[in-house]
Amino acid sequence: MEPLKGFWSCLWSFLRFLPFFLALLILGTVKGIILCPFVCLIMTLGNSAIILGLWPAHVVWTYYCMIRSKQLGPVLKFILALGASIILVLWPLVGILGSILIGVGYGFLAPVVATFDAVGEGKANNFLHCFMDGTWSTIERSFTVVRDFRDVCFYSYFSIMDDLHQRDPPNEGPYEIRLWYVPGSWVIGFLGVMVDMPTITLIAIYKSPYMLFKGWKRLFQDLIGREGPFLETACVPFAGLAILLWPMAVAGAIIASILSSFFLGAYAAVITYQEKSAKMGLFYIISSLSLFDEYSNDILDMPEGSCFPRYQYRKNISQRSKSLSRHSSLARKNQDEKNPSLRATSFKGILPELKPLKLLDRMFSECKHYGESLIGEGVIAPEDIKESRSGKGGGSRIVSIGLPAYSILQALLASAKRDSDGLILSDNTEITTENRPKDAIFDWFFDPVIVLKDQIKAQNFSEAEEQYLSRLVLLLGDSKRLNNIHDQLPPLEQRRQAEIHAFARRLCGITQSLSRYPTVRRRFDGLVKLLYEDLEKKFGSTKPVNGGKVTQNLTSRIIRIVSQKSFQSGKSPGSNSQESQSLNNVL
C-alpha cells in the first residue's frame, strides 16, 4: 500500500503544480521572446567585430608561429599550414553564424530558466522576481559572453601560439610526419568508418527499447519512492515533464551514437600510423565495436561482456596498466555490489559538489589575500601592479602568473603537511575527488596539481627550500629579481636547486594554462583593480604609480630592502640590525 500511496501523492502534487508550472513557462517564454532579439544583436555585433577585427592578426601570427616553430618538422609545417588555411577561411563565417545561434538560444532560454529559479530561491517577493529575474541580468551576461570571447580570441590565442613559437623541440627532435605511412592510414581509417558506422547504429537501435523502458522504470521508481528528481515537491512538475520527454532523450542518444561512430572508426587511421601496422588498425576496428558494446552495457546496467572479440591493438602495453585497469574494474564492481544504493539517482547522502566558477572565485580570493600581504611586505612592487593593469611589461607576468601560482603553491604545501588526499584552501575548504567539480576542463588542472602535491610531499622540503620555491614561483617572470635569489637564501645543492626549479616551472605552466580559461581573465582584471585600489589607499598621492622619479627611486630602494628582509632565512641577529641601519640611511 505504501508504494501506491506514494504514487498517488506524487500524482496529486504533479496535477496541483501543473497550472503553476504552465504559468511560469508562459511567462518565461514571453520574456525570452522579448529579450531574444536584443541578446542576439549584442552577441552577434560584439563577436563579429572581434572576429573580423582580429582576423588579419590571427592569419599573420598563425603562419608566423608555425613557420618559426622549433617543435615542428618541415613536412608537418606544410600540412598544418594547409589545414590552418581552411580553418582561417571558414572561421569568420562559422564564428558569426555560431554567435547568432548562441545569441538566439541564450536570449530565449536564460529568461525561462531564471523565471523558474525565482520561485525556489526563497526570495521575499517571488511574484515580483518572476517578472524581474532574467531580464537585465540576461543583457548583462550577454556583454560578459562577448568579453570572455574577446579574451579567448586575444589573450588565450596569442598565449597558445607563443608557446608553439618559443618552446624548444623535444629530445627526440621536432615532430614530423612519416609520409610513407599516411596512405595506408587513410585506407584503414576509411575502412573503420565503413564498418563502425552501420554496426554501431544497429547496436544503438537494438538497445534503444531497453533504454526507453529502463529509463521509464527508474523514473517511476523515483516517483513512487520520492527520490532523485522527485525528492522536492516543487520539482515534481519538472520530473513529470522528464517522463514525457524521455523518448526524445533516447532518440538523442541514438543520434549521438551515430555521430560518435564516425570518429570512433576514423581513429583507426591514428592507430595504424602510431603503431606503423595495418594489422593493428584492423584489430582496432573490431575492438572498437566491443568497446562500444561493453560501454553501452555498463550505462544501461545490462550483463557485462560483448559478442564482439577484443584484440590487442597496441604493441607496447605494460602489464602494470593491465593489472591496474583490471583492479579498478573489480573494485568498482565490488563497491556497487556492497552499496547498491549508490547507483541509484538520488540526492540523499551526496557531498555538496563545488562548482567550477565558485572555485575560481575562491582561488582569486586567495590571490587577493596573498597579494595584499606581499604588497605590504614589499615583495610585489607597485610597478608590477601598474604594468599588470596596462597589460605590458615583465612585471605583469609576476601578478598574472606568479601570484596565482604562489597561491596554489601555498595550498599545496599546506595540504602536503596535513597529509590531505585533496587540496586544502586557507579557509579550510578541502577539495577532494568526491566534491570536486565533475567537469572535464577542471580535471585538466586538478589532476596535475594533485600529482604535484604528492611529489612535493615526497620531497619533504625544508623551510628554507619552501621559501626558495615560493619566491621562485612568484618571480619566475622577472629575470632581474631571480638573479638575486641565490644571494638572499642559504646555499642549496645543485641537484636540489634543479628539482625546485622543475617544480616551479611545472606549477607556473599549469597556472598559465589555467589563465587561458575564458572567465579567468575577467576575474584577474578584477583582482588587479582591487590590488590597485589597495595600493592607492596605502601610498596616497605619493604612490609611485603617479608620482615623480624621485619618489619612484626612493620607494624602489625601500621595497628592495624590505623584500630582502621578508624572505631572509637563517641570518644572524646582527644582519637584521644592518638592514635596519640601511633602511634608516635611505630614509
Sequence and secondary structure as in RCSB ss.txt:
>XXXX:A:sequence
MEPLKGFWSCLWSFLRFLPFFLALLILGTVKGIILCPFVCLIMTLGNSAIILGLWPAHVVWTYYCMIRSKQLGPV
LKFILALGASIILVLWPLVGILGSILIGVGYGFLAPVVATFDAVGEGKANNFLHCFMDGTWSTIERSFTVVRDFR
DVCFYSYFSIMDDLHQRDPPNEGPYEIRLWYVPGSWVIGFLGVMVDMPTITLIAIYKSPYMLFKGWKRLFQDLIG
REGPFLETACVPFAGLAILLWPMAVAGAIIASILSSFFLGAYAAVITYQEKSAKMGLFYIISSLSLFDEYSNDIL
DMPEGSCFPRYQYRKNISQRSKSLSRHSSLARKNQDEKNPSLRATSFKGILPELKPLKLLDRMFSECKHYGESLI
GEGVIAPEDIKESRSGKGGGSRIVSIGLPAYSILQALLASAKRDSDGLILSDNTEITTENRPKDAIFDWFFDPVI
VLKDQIKAQNFSEAEEQYLSRLVLLLGDSKRLNNIHDQLPPLEQRRQAEIHAFARRLCGITQSLSRYPTVRRRFD
GLVKLLYEDLEKKFGSTKPVNGGKVTQNLTSRIIRIVSQKSFQSGKSPGSNSQESQSLNNVL
>XXXX:A:secstr
 HHHHHHHHHHHHHHHHHHHHHHHHHHHHHHHHHHHHHHHHHHHHHHHHHHHHHHHHHHHHHHHHHHH SSB HH
HHHHHHHHHHHHHHHHHHHHHHHHHHHHHHHHHHHHHHHHHHHHHT  S HHHHHHHTTSHHHHHHHHHHHHHHH
HIIIIIHHHHHHHHHHS   TT SB   GGGHHHHHHHHHHHHHHHHHHHHHHHHHHHHHHHHHHHHHHHHHHHH
T GGGSSGGGHHHHHHHHHHHHHHHHHHHHHHHHHHHHHHHHHHHHHHHHT HHHHHHHHHHHHHHHHHHHHHHT
T  S  SS      S   HHHHHHHHHHHHHHHHHHHH GGGGS   TT      HHHHHHHHHHHHHHHHHHHH
HHTSS HHHHHHHHHT STHHHIIIIIHHHHHHHHHHHHHHHTT SSEE TTS EE TTTS   HHHHHHHHHHH
HHHHHHHHHT  HHHHHHHHHHHHTTT HHHHTTHHHHS    HHHHHHHHHHHHHHHHHHHHHHTSHHHHHHHH
HHHHHHHHHHHHHHGGG TTTS HHHHHHHHHHHHHHHHHHT  S  HHHHHHHHHHHHHH 
